[in-house]
Structure formats: structure tokens, C-alpha cells
């Protein structure tokens, strides 16, 4: 169905030409699903855009060809490509909120392709859109078709995108991180939906993701990309269970596993090479623990048994495990021992929102109710040096609870003590001490770091604000903070856009640490990161906890990460705490049915790979 042969793609940039793809070859059989995995910047999305004929103007293709069902896409004119995209090839992006038009009803957007490519009338297309929304599992599809994107949940918006992509019944569906921002239960439903549609329609899929558990669940074959090259390719089960290339081994070793809690995750050191001047030899050599003098020689993708591998030492490395992280990587000095008693004590906390605020669609549908309680009579404690993991689906109240504890959202009732100070009921101007002792790390550093300030200025601001050091000592304090999160001192002169996602998240952590807090709310701090970068950030947070005795409320929809870092786990559902206990007990022997449901939906790397929700019911990951 799709043949990519010797494809090279380059981008023109002010800093020079970047070789995003280097002689990529990929074959996708009809009716199969091939997954592309690798770090951000490895070239996964460029493959998708090239296959769709959607590369930007600054891109050039010096070599290669792309055949769709025998037709050469690169030889087509603009109009021919447009017709192909609308009728036979569909594309689903990662973030439906940035793709869906906020000023058009969902039904109009789902049926748009039918009007342009199938000659449907607007009325007939809207009626078909309702049928498609019902097909992708949306309850009350008539009401959803009349709603606008902001009136739907993330899972419903993603389903609407899938419905729109399926409207013209494409032969090939390309999915670029379609479940990254979704909860595990919604993610499981989307994957089951895609699998069912593939069987019913005989669709072919190219699935791009950095979630290897999801890849195992959905794909037949997997191609691992690194720095614009395919470095390993084969059957999904073979590659994910017995990786050969060192980079593939590193990716698998970096994944936290439920029920297999380990001291530290095996992060991959370093970062991708500069693709303006890529290495002539192995592009992974500088980060590879198995590198040899042969690594400097050009590496070719060659057949090795039932798969292809780009490594001259592949035979010798077939059974070699990725090195476990050494104790020397941890902080040796503990400068603040845990304090006695809880750092945070919350009793009977409640927060109510009006239905009209951001819940217009639900408000119309449930006109008899005008308010919701995302935090409903919650009581928790967090001790010094403890990590309390908080899990639950979107809308369960996790983030509202964290913001309410910090008084960034004003609770309706209940008491909050932080570091011994009663902070509930106080005026905002009286919370100076609490603002220093309690901080927050946000999910998206791009939206929380001021793009017009240097990193040094961002880190200096809280030091100045709380008068923690004389002005002459602030630069030294900034360097200490950068060193604390393992960033070079010269990063103080950089801006956020000059850093990778993992580096920006480290800056967010450093800024939270600038006030020497006792308590930090971590709100989805690793959800948008690659597994290798995620491992480094999780290790860093654990090290800082051990060194500084800081307590975390760790909010995440990635239950595997929570299982790894948390001492205790709390499960929220519809604003209430339904289960709380030691991490190993909650993860291995859950008591509440909702906790069992969450755990059964977690995509797994190890053990049998269930193929449907029905197979997962009652099964704990």
C-alpha cells in the first residue's frame, strides 16, 4: 500500500540545512499497521508529512520516491495530491484542539471531506457525520455534531478527528501521536476503535508514537528511527521484547514498569547529533555504551535474521542488556533530612465550579444541574521527602486539587496547612511565606516559561522576589540551580526556544527549587516527553527528593511513571478520593473497581499483549 524508497528530506533553516531523513526505506503492506518510534527530532513526523505530500516549502527531497498503491506521489501535481489526501489517505494529528476549527460545528468539520471529494450536499454530509460520530463510539452523536470543539472533552475531540479522517473511507490512515494526551482508559478505547475499524474496513495504518506500550498493542511491525535513519525494523513483538540495536535497547530500558519498581530508570545520556553536519559513522555512537572503533565507520541497514539492524556490532550485542544506572549517578550528599510530621495536611477540601464555565455542551445536555465539584471533601497528607502520586481520568479533579492546595484556585471549604502554616482562609497578600515554601512544576514549559527572558533571568526572578540573596550573589545562585538540575552554567544566557523539551522542563524544575520549597506540585511534568527524556526527569525528581527532602504531589495520567516514583498513590474519580495507599499495594492489589479499571487499561511492554478492552477487563497490569 505504501512504499518509501531511499527517501532523503532536508530543511532549509537560518542556521544551515538540516538533513531530517537520510535514505529512509519503508514498506507497508495492505491491511497491516507499521509503527514508527524514536525521540523527538528523529524524523517520524517528516515521514508522515512526506507520505501525505504536505512537506513545508523550506523542505527539499534530493533523492527517493514515495509510492502509494503503485502511484508515485512525488510525480503528482498539487491538485492530484489534494484529491488523494481527501479520498484515499487520511491523517490524524496529535492535538485535536489545534487542528479542529474553533468556529465550526463538529458535524460540519467531520463532513467537510464528503462535500469536497464525494460531492455530498451540506445536509447529506452533516447527516453522514452523525453516523460517523456514532461509529467511533460517541454517545448522543446528534448533539455532538452540533457542538463546537471547546465543548467536548479531549477524548471526544480525538474521536471526532478520527471520524473526519474516516469520512471518505481511506485506504491508508496515518496517525501522528493520536493518543499521547489521553488518559489510559480513553486511550484504550481509541486503540480498540482503530483496531476494529482496521478489521472491518481492511485499512492500512502508519502509527507514530513514543509510547512503546501503545505500539505493542496496535502494530504488526515497528521501525525505530534515530537522527533521521531507521536503525532497527522488524515484527513488533520481536523488536520490543528482544531489541538488538543499542538505541532500541536504551528506549526499552527507560520505560518504568508496574510491579517491577527499580531504584533508577535507565536514561539515555546526551542528545541527538547536529543534523546540519551529521556524523559519517554511527549517529548513536556518542551516546552508546557499546561503542567501538568500528562505530566511526559508515553503518548500513542490513538483514539480521528476521529483522533489519543498522549496527556493525549487532551480532555481538544481540543478547547484551542495556547497562543499569550506577549508584554514582545519584546525589551522594543529603543536605536536608526528612522532617517529622506532614508538610502538607488537607482536610475536607471542596471546590465547586459552575457548569457554564467551560462545560457548555454538558450544561445544555444536563440542564437540571448547574454546578460540578471537581474536588469533593478531599483529605490528604504528604510527609517530608514523600511522593504522593495522584491518578485518575481527565475531569476527575487532579489538577484542581493541586491548584486548590496552592491557593491558585480558591477552594470553597476545608483547611490547608503547608509547612505548619494555616493557609486556608488567608488573604492572598498574606500568603508570602507559603508562596516560598510551596511551588509548582507545570506540564508544558513552553507555556509557563517567558520566551522573552533568558534562563538566567527566569531563575533569578524568584530569588529577587523573596529576597533570598544579595544582588551580587544571585548569578552564583542561578549557576547552583542549573547545576542542581544538571544543566551547564552557560545555559543561563539561553532562551527557552533554544532548548529541547527535556531541558526546558529541567528549567521549570529549577525555577520551582529557587525558593527552597518544602512542597512541590508536579502537574503532568513528563507527559509530553520522550521515554528517554522522561526517565532522566523522573530520576532527577527522585534525586532532588532524596537530597533536599522535598515532598511532591505528583499528578500524572501515566500510571507506570507514578508506580515508579510514588511512595503512596491516591486515585481520584469524579472529584472524590476512591482509593489511597502504598504504591505497591494499590498497583498490585487494587481494592476499588475504578482503580482496577485504570490499571487494566495500561498498555504494557511485558507479558501477554491483549488485543481488546474485553480481554483487559479484570486484568491488572
MARKOL-591050 format. One record per residue (C-alpha): residue in one letter; x, y, z. Coordinates in steps of 0.2 Angstrom, whole numbers, padded with zeros to 4 digits, always signed. Example, Ala and Ser with C-alpha at 12.3 -4.5 7.8 and 13.67 -1.06 7.14 Angstrom:
A+0062-0022+0039/S+0068-0005+0036/
! end
This chain:
X+0000+0000+0000/X+0014+0012+0004/X+0032+0011-0002/X+0045+0023+0003/X+0062+0020-0006/X+0078+0029-0002/X+0070+0045+0004/X+0081+0059+0010/X+0072+0075+0016/X+0082+0092+0020/X+0075+0108+0028/X+0082+0125+0025/X+0085+0135+0041/X+0094+0151+0045/X+0107+0141+0054/X+0110+0129+0039/X+0102+0114+0030/X+0096+0100+0041/X+0095+0083+0035/X+0079+0077+0043/X+0078+0060+0034/X+0093+0050+0027/X+0090+0037+0014/X+0074+0030+0023/X+0066+0014+0015/X+0049+0008+0022/X+0036-0004+0015/X+0019-0005+0022/X+0008-0020+0017/X-0011-0018+0014/X-0021-0021+0029/X-0006-0020+0041/X-0001-0007+0054/X+0018-0001+0055/X+0023+0009+0069/X+0037+0022+0069/X+0045+0026+0086/X+0060+0036+0091/X+0064+0053+0101/X+0058+0070+0095/X+0068+0075+0081/X+0071+0058+0074/X+0061+0061+0059/X+0044+0052+0062/X+0033+0066+0058/X+0043+0071+0042/X+0040+0053+0036/X+0021+0056+0038/X+0021+0073+0030/X+0031+0067+0015/X+0019+0052+0013/X+0005+0065+0013/X+0013+0077+0001/X+0012+0090+0015/X+0031+0095+0017/X+0033+0114+0020/X+0041+0125+0007/X+0058+0125+0015/X+0059+0106+0013/X+0068+0098-0002/X+0069+0080-0007/X+0086+0077-0016/X+0083+0058-0018/X+0070+0045-0016/X+0052+0040-0021/X+0035+0038-0012/X+0023+0025-0020/X+0005+0024-0014/X-0004+0009-0021/X+0008+0010-0036/X+0006+0029-0039/X+0021+0040-0037/X+0016+0054-0025/X+0031+0065-0029/X+0026+0065-0048/X+0009+0071-0044/X+0004+0090-0046/X-0004+0099-0031/X-0022+0096-0037/X-0019+0077-0039/X-0011+0076-0021/X-0026+0086-0014/X-0038+0073-0021/X-0028+0059-0015/X-0027+0066+0003/X-0046+0069+0004/X-0051+0052-0003/X-0038+0038-0001/X-0026+0044+0013/X-0031+0051+0030/X-0021+0059+0043/X-0024+0061+0062/X-0013+0073+0071/X-0008+0073+0090/X-0018+0088+0096/X-0036+0089+0090/X-0038+0106+0099/X-0025+0114+0087/X-0032+0105+0072/X-0051+0107+0074/X-0058+0124+0068/X-0065+0133+0084/X-0078+0142+0074/X-0086+0127+0065/X-0098+0114+0072/X-0091+0097+0074/X-0103+0089+0061/X-0098+0102+0048/X-0079+0098+0050/X-0082+0079+0050/X-0092+0080+0034/X-0081+0093+0025/X-0072+0080+0015/X-0088+0072+0009/X-0093+0089+0002/X-0077+0092-0007/X-0072+0075-0013/X-0088+0065-0014/X-0100+0078-0020/X-0112+0077-0005/X-0123+0091-0001/X-0120+0100+0016/X-0136+0092+0023/X-0132+0075+0017/X-0113+0077+0023/X-0120+0083+0041/X-0131+0068+0042/X-0117+0056+0037/X-0106+0065+0050/X-0118+0060+0064/X-0117+0042+0058/X-0098+0043+0058/X-0098+0050+0076/X-0109+0036+0081/X-0097+0023+0073/X-0082+0030+0083/X-0092+0027+0099/X-0098+0044+0103/X-0114+0045+0114/X-0128+0057+0108/X-0119+0060+0091/X-0133+0072+0086/X-0129+0084+0100/X-0110+0082+0097/X-0112+0086+0079/X-0120+0102+0084/X-0107+0107+0097/X-0090+0116+0095/X-0073+0109+0099/X-0071+0118+0115/X-0087+0110+0121/X-0080+0092+0120/X-0068+0083+0131/X-0051+0078+0124/X-0056+0060+0120/X-0072+0066+0111/X-0062+0078+0101/X-0049+0065+0096/X-0064+0053+0091/X-0071+0067+0080/X-0054+0069+0072/X-0054+0050+0068/X-0072+0052+0062/X-0067+0066+0050/X-0052+0056+0044/X-0063+0040+0040/X-0077+0050+0031/X-0070+0046+0014/X-0066+0028+0019/X-0047+0030+0016/X-0036+0015+0011/X-0022+0022+0021/X-0023+0031+0038/X-0008+0040+0046/X-0009+0043+0064/X+0004+0055+0072/X+0004+0053+0091/X-0015+0051+0092/X-0016+0046+0110/X-0002+0055+0118/X-0013+0067+0128/X-0027+0055+0133/X-0030+0045+0149/X-0026+0027+0149/X-0045+0022+0148/X-0049+0034+0134/X-0033+0028+0125/X-0038+0010+0126/X-0055+0014+0119/X-0047+0024+0104/X-0035+0009+0101/X-0049-0003+0101/X-0059+0008+0089/X-0044+0009+0077/X-0041-0010+0078/X-0060-0013+0075/X-0060-0001+0060/X-0045-0009+0053/X-0053-0026+0053/X-0069-0020+0047/X-0063-0009+0033/X-0046-0018+0029/X-0037-0001+0032/X-0018+0001+0032/X-0011+0011+0046/X+0006+0020+0049/X+0006+0024+0068/X+0018+0036+0075/X+0021+0036+0094/X+0034+0037+0108/X+0023+0026+0119/X+0030+0009+0116/X+0016+0000+0126/X+0003+0008+0114/X+0014+0002+0099/X+0015-0015+0105/X-0004-0015+0107/X-0008-0009+0089/X+0006-0013+0077/X+0011-0028+0067/X+0029-0021+0063/X+0039-0007+0071/X+0053+0004+0063/X+0064+0013+0076/X+0071+0029+0070/X+0086+0039+0076/X+0093+0055+0069/X+0084+0053+0053/X+0089+0035+0050/X+0080+0018+0053/X+0091+0009+0065/X+0080-0007+0068/X+0065-0014+0060/X+0055-0030+0062/X+0040-0038+0070/X+0034-0028+0084/X+0035-0042+0097/X+0052-0046+0092/X+0059-0028+0092/X+0051-0024+0109/X+0055-0040+0118/X+0072-0043+0111/X+0079-0027+0104/X+0096-0028+0095/X+0102-0010+0091/X+0109-0001+0107/X+0097+0013+0104/X+0082+0002+0104/X+0089-0007+0120/X+0090+0010+0128/X+0072+0015+0124/X+0065-0001+0131/X+0076+0000+0147/X+0070+0018+0150/X+0052+0013+0152/X+0045+0011+0170/X+0035-0005+0173/X+0021-0008+0185/X+0026-0021+0198/X+0044-0020+0194/X+0050-0005+0204/X+0068-0001+0202/X+0080+0012+0210/X+0083+0022+0195/X+0077+0022+0177/X+0090+0019+0163/X+0090+0036+0154/X+0100+0038+0138/X+0114+0051+0141/X+0117+0065+0129/X+0106+0071+0114/X+0103+0069+0096/X+0118+0074+0085/X+0118+0091+0075/X+0109+0086+0059/X+0116+0101+0050/X+0133+0091+0050/X+0128+0073+0054/X+0142+0060+0059/X+0148+0050+0044/X+0148+0034+0055/X+0136+0028+0068/X+0125+0043+0073/X+0122+0035+0090/X+0140+0032+0094/X+0142+0047+0106/X+0128+0040+0117/X+0131+0022+0115/X+0138+0012+0130/X+0144-0002+0117/X+0153+0010+0105/X+0169+0003+0097/X+0182+0010+0085/X+0171+0002+0071/X+0157+0014+0076/X+0166+0028+0066/X+0163+0018+0050/X+0148+0021+0040/X+0133+0010+0046/X+0121+0001+0034/X+0104-0006+0037/X+0107-0025+0035/X+0097-0041+0037/X+0100-0050+0053/X+0088-0065+0055/X+0070-0059+0054/X+0074-0040+0056/X+0085-0026+0049/X+0098-0018+0060/X+0110-0003+0057/X+0125-0008+0068/X+0141-0017+0064/X+0142-0025+0081/X+0124-0031+0080/X+0128-0050+0081/X+0139-0047+0097/X+0125-0036+0105/X+0110-0047+0102/X+0109-0053+0120/X+0118-0039+0128/X+0107-0029+0141/X+0107-0010+0142/X+0118-0006+0157/X+0109-0002+0173/X+0111+0015+0180/X+0126+0016+0193/X+0124+0022+0211/X+0137+0035+0207/X+0124+0045+0196/X+0114+0048+0212/X+0117+0063+0224/X+0129+0057+0237/X+0126+0071+0249/X+0109+0073+0258/X+0109+0091+0264/X+0091+0091+0271/X+0085+0076+0281/X+0066+0072+0281/X+0056+0082+0294/X+0044+0074+0306/X+0026+0076+0303/X+0017+0081+0287/X+0022+0095+0276/X+0005+0096+0269/X-0011+0092+0278/X-0028+0095+0269/X-0044+0091+0277/X-0062+0091+0269/X-0057+0102+0254/X-0071+0106+0242/X-0071+0116+0226/X-0086+0119+0215/X-0087+0126+0198/X-0102+0132+0188/X-0107+0121+0173/X-0107+0136+0162/X-0089+0139+0164/X-0081+0128+0151/X-0094+0115+0151/X-0107+0122+0139/X-0111+0106+0130/X-0113+0096+0146/X-0123+0110+0153/X-0135+0110+0139/X-0137+0091+0140/X-0139+0091+0159/X-0149+0107+0161/X-0156+0101+0178/X-0138+0103+0186/X-0128+0119+0186/X-0113+0115+0195/X-0099+0102+0197/X-0087+0098+0211/X-0070+0093+0204/X-0064+0092+0222/X-0077+0085+0234/X-0072+0083+0253/X-0054+0078+0250/X-0042+0075+0265/X-0024+0070+0262/X-0007+0072+0270/X+0011+0072+0262/X+0026+0070+0273/X+0043+0077+0270/X+0053+0068+0257/X+0037+0058+0252/X+0030+0057+0234/X+0011+0056+0234/X+0005+0050+0216/X-0012+0056+0210/X-0020+0047+0196/X-0037+0047+0188/X-0045+0052+0171/X-0046+0069+0164/X-0060+0078+0174/X-0058+0068+0189/X-0051+0084+0198/X-0032+0080+0200/X-0026+0097+0194/X-0040+0107+0203/X-0034+0098+0219/X-0016+0103+0216/X-0021+0121+0212/X-0033+0122+0227/X-0019+0117+0239/X-0008+0131+0232/X-0022+0143+0233/X-0020+0146+0214/X-0039+0141+0213/X-0049+0147+0228/X-0057+0132+0237/X-0075+0133+0244/X-0072+0125+0261/X-0059+0114+0270/X-0042+0118+0278/X-0025+0118+0271/X-0009+0118+0281/X+0008+0119+0272/X+0024+0118+0282/X+0015+0121+0298/X+0006+0137+0292/X-0013+0138+0290/X-0015+0144+0273/X-0034+0142+0270/X-0044+0157+0274/X-0030+0169+0272/X-0030+0184+0260/X-0018+0181+0245/X-0007+0196+0251/X-0004+0186+0267/X+0002+0171+0259/X+0020+0177+0256/X+0028+0163+0267/X+0018+0149+0258/X+0022+0155+0241/X+0040+0152+0246/X+0038+0135+0254/X+0026+0128+0241/X+0029+0128+0222/X+0023+0120+0206/X+0030+0112+0190/X+0018+0114+0175/X+0015+0101+0161/X+0020+0112+0147/X+0036+0123+0149/X+0033+0132+0133/X+0018+0140+0140/X+0025+0143+0158/X+0042+0150+0153/X+0043+0168+0147/X+0050+0167+0130/X+0057+0185+0131/X+0068+0181+0146/X+0084+0172+0147/X+0085+0156+0158/X+0096+0166+0170/X+0083+0180+0172/X+0069+0167+0174/X+0079+0158+0188/X+0084+0175+0196/X+0066+0181+0197/X+0060+0171+0212/X+0077+0174+0221/X+0074+0193+0219/X+0056+0192+0223/X+0059+0183+0240/X+0075+0192+0244/X+0084+0176+0246/X+0101+0183+0241/X+0110+0199+0239/X+0110+0205+0221/X+0129+0202+0219/X+0126+0183+0224/X+0111+0180+0213/X+0122+0174+0197/X+0131+0161+0208/X+0114+0155+0215/X+0107+0154+0197/X+0123+0143+0192/X+0119+0132+0208/X+0101+0129+0202/X+0107+0125+0184/X+0120+0113+0192/X+0106+0105+0203/X+0096+0100+0188/X+0111+0095+0178/X+0112+0109+0165/X+0128+0118+0160/X+0131+0136+0168/X+0131+0144+0151/X+0113+0139+0148/X+0109+0155+0159/X+0111+0165+0143/X+0099+0155+0133/X+0081+0157+0129/X+0068+0144+0131/X+0066+0141+0112/X+0084+0137+0111/X+0082+0122+0122/X+0075+0104+0120/X+0059+0099+0129/X+0068+0090+0142/X+0080+0104+0145/X+0065+0116+0147/X+0057+0105+0159/X+0073+0105+0169/X+0072+0124+0170/X+0054+0123+0176/X+0060+0112+0190/X+0075+0123+0194/X+0063+0138+0195/X+0052+0129+0207/X+0068+0125+0218/X+0074+0143+0218/X+0064+0147+0233/X+0070+0131+0243/X+0052+0124+0244/X+0046+0111+0256/X+0032+0105+0244/X+0030+0105+0225/X+0015+0101+0215/X+0021+0092+0199/X+0007+0093+0187/X+0010+0081+0172/X+0028+0085+0172/X+0033+0071+0160/X+0018+0068+0150/X+0024+0076+0133/X+0042+0070+0134/X+0050+0055+0125/X+0053+0040+0136/X+0072+0043+0137/X+0070+0061+0142/X+0056+0056+0154/X+0067+0044+0163/X+0080+0057+0165/X+0067+0069+0173/X+0060+0056+0184/X+0077+0051+0190/X+0081+0070+0193/X+0065+0072+0203/X+0069+0057+0214/X+0087+0063+0217/X+0081+0080+0222/X+0068+0072+0234/X+0082+0062+0242/X+0094+0076+0243/X+0083+0090+0248/X+0069+0081+0257/X+0056+0090+0247/X+0038+0082+0246/X+0029+0080+0229/X+0011+0079+0224/X+0014+0070+0208/X+0000+0072+0196/X+0000+0061+0180/X-0011+0050+0169/X+0005+0039+0166/X+0002+0026+0179/X+0018+0017+0176/X+0028+0033+0180/X+0018+0035+0196/X+0021+0017+0201/X+0039+0020+0199/X+0042+0037+0208/X+0027+0037+0221/X+0028+0031+0239/X+0009+0031+0240/X-0004+0033+0227/X-0021+0041+0228/X-0034+0038+0215/X-0047+0051+0211/X-0064+0049+0202/X-0077+0062+0199/X-0069+0073+0212/X-0068+0060+0226/X-0054+0050+0233/X-0059+0032+0230/X-0043+0023+0235/X-0026+0028+0243/X-0012+0018+0250/X+0006+0012+0247/X+0011+0012+0229/X+0015-0007+0228/X-0002-0011+0237/X-0013+0000+0226/X-0004-0006+0210/X-0003-0024+0213/X-0019-0027+0224/X-0031-0013+0220/X-0047-0013+0230/X-0059-0001+0221/X-0066-0006+0204/X-0061+0011+0197/X-0043+0008+0201/X-0044-0009+0193/X-0052-0002+0178/X-0037+0011+0176/X-0024-0002+0179/X-0032-0014+0167/X-0031-0001+0153/X-0012+0002+0155/X-0003-0003+0139/X+0011-0015+0143/X+0028-0019+0136/X+0029-0036+0146/X+0018-0051+0147/X+0004-0055+0135/X-0002-0041+0124/X-0021-0040+0125/X-0030-0036+0109/X-0046-0028+0115/X-0054-0020+0130/X-0064-0036+0133/X-0048-0046+0135/X-0042-0032+0148/X-0057-0032+0159/X-0052-0038+0176/X-0033-0040+0172/X-0021-0030+0182/X-0006-0023+0173/
! end
